[in-house]
Amino acid sequence: MNWKTFARWAGLAACCIPAVGSAQGYPIRPVSIVVPFAAGGPTDTMARLLAQQFQGVFKQTVVVENVPGAGGTIGVNRIARATPDGYSVLLMHIGMATAPALYKRLPFDPLKDLEPIGQVADVPMTLLTRGNLPVNGLKDLVPYLKANRDKVTLANAGLGAASHLCGLLFMSTIGIDLATVPYKGTAPAMNDLLSGQIDLLCDQTSNTVGQIKAGKVRAIGVTSPRRLAQIPDVPTLAEQGLSGFELNVWHGLYAPRGTPAAALDRLNGALNATLKDATFNARIAEFGAVAVAPTLATPEGLRSHLAREIALWGPIIAKAGVFAD
Ligand code: ASP
């Protein structure tokens, strides 16, 4: 190739072939939101609401992919190792901050291997029993658990799931250890609670308000500081004497480290448009969730919150002494 041909070729390349890692025209093909828990559960519900909104903003298909297992860490790891092209993102909750303390050999570093896009929404939790457990409120439940501690089963979505964290706090607050049963998400755990195969579950309101209203489970209490308008008869756990028992399941949207800035900007733009959308807000309000303030729906808002939460949960988990290999 002589220099003239080379110059023409180089000029052509510079003008027309997108550089590797650039995000020209992003997104030009479907975007996938990975949910690290089973389909039909709380994280899946939130991701599907986001996907619907993002699809409107991007004019491009947005799909939800469930990659469950190991309390959400398998799905997170999938995104930590994914091609950083903006076409694979992750929705994960508070478990992103507890995993470093819970797992001795975590294959990713939440602060180093992922690009934070922004916080999404805060979802409260509810402590539930199967519908035919003979208890009415916390005052009945605690003596029942004391008397039946060898028989009662508490479900969760694996070590590091919000349900696991809630169960852990509950057991340490009341001073009773129960047998726990791990699932790939709280959707299958809820099915077993409904059929009476397990006794207790603490889950996000996105998965519980409908069942509580339908009278299919017994609600013991909510983990929010105030009662929820959607289920006003359900007291808070704090008002029943579990002082300091407040749990807010915050959510963040992440991309693999190295995702081009243009794609991250577009994703953040879609997130902020979603958080302002009336339909989205009405839908999450049905289960007592609230969208975060715009200052938190930013990479820095998520990064600093994640760092604070990692520092907060580390000593609590170390004290509780729960670890996975
Ligand atoms: N949010 C999880 C799910 O979607 C469950 C959990 O964190 O407890 O199944």
Boltz pocket constraint, residues with backbone or C-beta under 6 A from the ligand:
constraints:
  - pocket:
      binder: B
      contacts: [[A, 37], [A, 38], [A, 41], [A, 42], [A, 43], [A, 44], [A, 93], [A, 156], [A, 157], [A, 160], [A, 161], [A, 162], [A, 163], [A, 164], [A, 184], [A, 185], [A, 186], [A, 187], [A, 202], [A, 203], [A, 204]]
      max_distance: 6.0
